[in-house]
Amino acid sequence: MTDDKTPYYKYTPANVLENENFKLYWNRSTLTDKTVPFNRPDITFMDKKTKNIFLIDIAVPNTHNLDKIITDKQNKYQELANEIRVMWKQKAAQVTPIVISFTVVIPKSLSQSLTTLNLHPNTYIQLQKSVILGTCSIVRNFLNHK
């Protein structure tokens, strides 16, 4: 959706990206007719041709919390998915969590999520790299804090 070649760790996405085939909302609340308690997934991705919506929420929890976090994310945004599917007259709306632990343990559901989003199966390698660099940055900042 963009031709920008900025490295992912320096890239700051716009709140809305759109072309003739897709629309992407980044970190933006979704207004609905019915009040929904959780209405701000990390990414809302709409495929205009297939009329599918993906609510993507990203988490980097501790290893022992992986299954709980995945289930929580799916349950948390299911009501929003149902509401916007009807409101926006879409065929389907699906909650797709992207979860990888900060120790880079990869749950089985991650490959399912990448497949659902039609991303390359090796995308998890870039995710691992990003998680490791982010974790190192947090530790470095903590150790240097006076």
Phi, psi and omega in degrees: 000350177218148179264005181296130181256023178295137176301147185302328183282349176251350186283131173245110185287152172286157179294332179223129172237137183209143168220192184291340183254332188223157172222135181229127173253131180246121174052052184226135177293146178251120179278135180229161178294317179264139179293125180242129185295326180241105186233023183224072174290164180298316182223134170244117185242124181244126173265108186291328182288314182271351182059046175245143177238138177238122174264113186250125176235133187252137178217147176230079182271181172289157186302319184287351180260001189305306183298319180297317181295317180299312179297316180299317180296317180296315180291322184299319186256003182296319179296319176296318179301315179297318183293314183285334175300315180288313183298317184267006177054055180255157178289320183209151173223128188229137175273126183232096179282140173248105186232129175214135185285160181288348172266010175067030169282132185252117177287155179300328183294340181296316179295326176295318179296318179296321178294317179301321182274003179059039176263156180300138181303333180274009178300333180300335179295315176294324177297315178301314181300315180297318180295316180297314179296320178294318179296316178299320179297318179296314180296316179300315179297321179294315181291331179272351181288133182256000000 
